Amino acid sequence: VPMHFEFEMRLIQILFMTFCLQEALCITCYRCTNDVSIDDNNRPFDPDCGSLQYDGITVDLDYDYCIIVLWENGALSRGVFNATSGYEDGECRDYLSTWGWGECLCTQDLCNTGNFCEQCDFPWVPPTTAEQTTTAHVTTTPITATSTSEPEATTTEGSGLICYHCADCSNIDDSIPVIQDSSFSSCVSTVFLNSEHVIRGGSKEPRPDGECEQFEATFSCWCSSDNCNDQTFSQIMDLSWKIINYF
């Protein structure tokens, strides 16, 4: 991108922000994502974006709402939103079953922090600690072959496949939350090759147990038993290396 073009775009942004402030038309919102796959000018990547009390990147624009977006893979985004029809403060929009995300809107400056859209009751687990799950979710204490002193894994009542559910989690330990859903066909682990971030979650896409696939910037592996998406970053990359060399 030419240097003069970047300068002109920045100047336009500054002038627009000044106009907003003078005319009192702007709303100030937090703007970020902790999912590197959607890192762009509208939602810059910030690994702390999923924090409950996020207090980082902001933007002032002539928009109607601030928004929190909860992604099916456990990621979280914050930003601004315009609507042709009016929404109430705190209103929910559930696209998890169709497009893979749910969102809630608010109308005050910097209102898109301090909550995870709990009023919406989305089937989503914060990618921070297992203690922040709701009754619709399941938490477990995973057992590994080398951990002979760990208590047996326990779960709350529910049905469906149980998967680890987190963003930026290269390794699994007792703090990693899980999610259970009867619509899950597999658990999945995805590595973003440029950043080495790992996300884990449940998938409604039917995949053979143990199948892995490399895309342009990611590498994913699927499995079909409870909490099977527990591979370390190194183990996932070993599988990636084998597939690359096979072809």
C-alpha positions, -999 to 999 in steps of 0.1 A, spaced: 0 0 0 15 34 -10 27 55 19 7 86 7 -25 64 6 -21 53 43 -14 89 53 -46 101 35 -67 74 51 -54 83 85 -61 120 79 -97 112 69 -101 91 101 -88 120 122 -111 146 105 -141 122 108 -134 117 145 -131 154 150 -165 160 133 -181 133 154 -169 148 186 -180 183 176 -215 172 166 -219 147 194 -227 119 169 -200 94 179 -201 64 202 -169 52 218 -165 15 218 -138 -11 225 -126 -26 193 -105 -58 192 -105 -95 186 -85 -124 202 -89 -145 170 -60 -139 146 -81 -152 117 -102 -121 118 -74 -96 125 -82 -66 103 -85 -28 104 -119 -30 120 -110 -55 147 -72 -54 155 -58 -84 172 -53 -81 210 -47 -113 230 -64 -97 260 -96 -90 241 -113 -119 258 -107 -106 293 -140 -99 312 -129 -63 322 -112 -55 289 -98 -19 289 -77 -16 257 -82 -5 221 -111 20 215 -126 37 185 -149 68 182 -172 65 152 -207 76 140 -223 43 148 -254 33 167 -241 6 190 -212 -10 206 -211 -48 202 -196 -80 217 -193 -109 193 -189 -144 208 -176 -169 183 -183 -206 182 -146 -215 185 -144 -196 219 -130 -164 205 -144 -129 213 -145 -97 193 -156 -61 203 -165 -33 180 -191 -9 166 -224 -17 148 -250 2 127 -286 -10 123 -314 1 99 -339 -9 126 -337 -1 162 -324 -25 188 -328 -22 226 -299 -17 249 -285 -52 257 -304 -69 229 -291 -103 216 -287 -117 181 -281 -154 179 -264 -167 148 -245 -195 165 -264 -224 149 -263 -208 114 -232 -187 111 -211 -196 142 -214 -165 163 -238 -147 187 -237 -110 197 -252 -85 220 -256 -47 215 -254 -18 238 -258 20 234 -235 37 259 -199 47 255 -175 18 263 -204 -5 272 -190 -35 254 -169 -48 283 -175 -62 318 -198 -89 305 -200 -119 281 -236 -113 269 -248 -134 298 -284 -121 293 -284 -139 260 -278 -174 274 -256 -183 244 -240 -218 245 -205 -202 248 -177 -206 273 -153 -177 281 -118 -186 271 -104 -176 305 -112 -199 334 -135 -229 338 -151 -212 368 -169 -187 345 -191 -214 329 -229 -215 333 -253 -243 341 -256 -249 303 -220 -259 302 -199 -287 315 -166 -285 333 -142 -314 339 -109 -322 355 -89 -339 327 -68 -370 334 -35 -377 316 -15 -408 315 13 -392 336 -10 -377 362 -17 -406 386 -26 -383 415 -54 -364 397 -90 -371 408 -113 -388 383 -129 -365 358 -164 -354 368 -190 -337 347 -224 -321 353 -254 -337 338 -258 -332 301 -258 -349 267 -236 -348 237 -199 -347 229 -176 -328 254 -147 -308 239 -121 -285 252 -132 -249 244 -106 -221 244 -86 -196 224 -48 -192 225 -43 -224 245 -12 -243 233 -14 -268 261 -42 -283 282 -44 -280 320 -71 -280 347 -80 -243 340 -91 -250 304 -129 -249 301 -149 -275 282 -183 -273 264 -209 -300 258 -235 -300 230 -256 -327 215 -251 -311 180 -214 -316 180 -201 -342 156 -165 -338 165 -140 -319 186 -114 -298 168 -80 -282 174 -68 -255 151 -33 -239 148 -28 -206 132 5 -211 114 16 -175 113 11 -168 150 12 -203 165 -21 -196 184 -42 -227 191 -80 -227 195 -101 -256 205 -138 -263 204 -167 -284 192 -177 -288 156 -210 -296 140 -192 -306 108 -190 -345 105 -153 -355 102 -136 -389 105 -119 -395 138 -83 -384 135 -86 -365 103 -64 -334 98 -64 -308 71 -42 -279 63 -57 -247 49 -39 -215 37 -30 -202 72 -44 -229 96 -40 -265 104 -69 -284 120 -74 -319 135 -108 -335 144 -116 -363 167 -148 -379 180 -145 -388 217 -149 -366 249 -121 -341 254 -100 -357 226 -89 -323 213 -61 -321 239 -31 -324 217 -2 -300 226 10 -275 200 40 -297 193 18 -327 187 -4 -309 163 26 -295 144 41 -330 141 9 -341 124 11 -310 101 47 -318 92 38 -354 83 9 -344 61 30 -317 43 58 -342 36 33 -369 25 20 -347 -3 
